[in-house]
C-alpha cells in the first residue's frame, strides 16, 4: 500500500498533556517524527509531528487524535509539497495553515475551502523587489534563475511589473539546481551592465551565488544590485555582513520593524537564544490566528474556521493591514530590506534596514475567478 507523509500541528488540552496520546499512534499503524514540542503536565501543549503511513492509517490517526480531544492543524510550516498538503486537508476536512511555501498555485488552481496561505508567495516577492527597485530609479534588470518551476514562476510574476514601470529585462540565465560555480554567469551579467540582478534561487545555490558575487567585488561596488528572492536572517548569520552587505531582499517580516515586532521577538529570543526568522514568526502568527478563529467561531469545524478567518481583521506582530481573501490568500504589507554594512550594524541581529514598504493590495496578485473555484460565480 502506498505510503504518504504529512505534517500536523497538535494542540493538547492540559488534561491530555501527560498522556501517551502521541505514542499510541504507533498502534494505529503510523510512524512519526517529533519536529518540535512545547508541552508540560497540566498545561496546554503544542507539538509538530511528521506522520507517515497509508492514507487510511493517517486518516484513522487524525480521527484518534481528535477523539482524544487534541486539536489538529494540517500542514504547519510546510514548504515542499504544499499543494499536496492542502489537497490532503480538503480530503480529510482539516484546516491547513500554510506559512512556508511561496507557491502561487495555493490561491489559484490549488485553492480549497480548507486552507489559508500565510506569509508570502512568488507574486508578492516579485512585486516588492521590482516595484521598490523601479521606485529608486533602476530600470535595467537581469534574471539569474534556478531552472525549475519556482524560478520560472517568479520571473513570470516579475516581468509585468518591470514593463509597467518602464523598465526592461536585459536577459535571463537559467542555472541547474545545486550549482557550485556561478563565475561565468556573473561575468556574463556584468558585461550586460544591468542595474539590478533578480536572483531567483535559494539554499546552497543562493549561498554560492552570494559568496562569488562578493569575490567579484559586486557587493562592495553596489552595482549591479543583487536581489536574492529567498533570503533571511540565518543567511546573514551564515555568510556574515562583510559578504552580504548591500544585498536587497523581499521579506514579509523583520523583527526590528516596529515596537510590536520587537516586543514579540525579544520574548522569542529570551526563550530560544536568537531572533526569529520570518519563517518562525509566520508559524506563530498562523497558529495564534487559527486559535482566535476557533474561539470566535465556537467550533473546530474546518470550513467554518477558515470562513471565520476570512471575516477577521488580521493585525499582530507579524502582519500589518492584513486580511484573508476569499481565495485563501492572506494579504498584508510586504518589505524590501537592505543588508547593513558591518559599520552600520549596532550588534547581533541588527542586519536589515527596511528601505521600502509595499501595501498588500499592491504586492499580491488579484483574485482570479478563472483559476480558483472559490471565487467563481
Secondary structure, DSSP 8 states (H G I E B T S, - for coil): --EEEEEEEEEE-GGGTTS-TTGGGGGGT-EEEEEEEE--TTS-EEEEEEEEEEHHHHHHHHHHHHHTT-EEEE-TT--TTHHHHHHHHHHHT-EEEE-S---GGGGTTT--TTEEE-S--HHHHHHHHHHHHHHTT--EEEEEEESSHHHHHHHHHHHHHHHHTT-EEEEEEEE-TT----HHHHHHHHHHT-SEEEEE--HHHHHHHHHHHHHTTHHHHT-SEEEESS--HHHHHHH-HHHHTT-EEEES--TTSSHHHHHHHHHHHHHHSS---HHHHHHHHHHHHHHHHHHHHTS--HHHHHHHHHHSEE-SSS-SSEEE-TTSBEE--EEEEEE--TTT--STT--EEEEEEE-HHHHS----TTT-GGG--
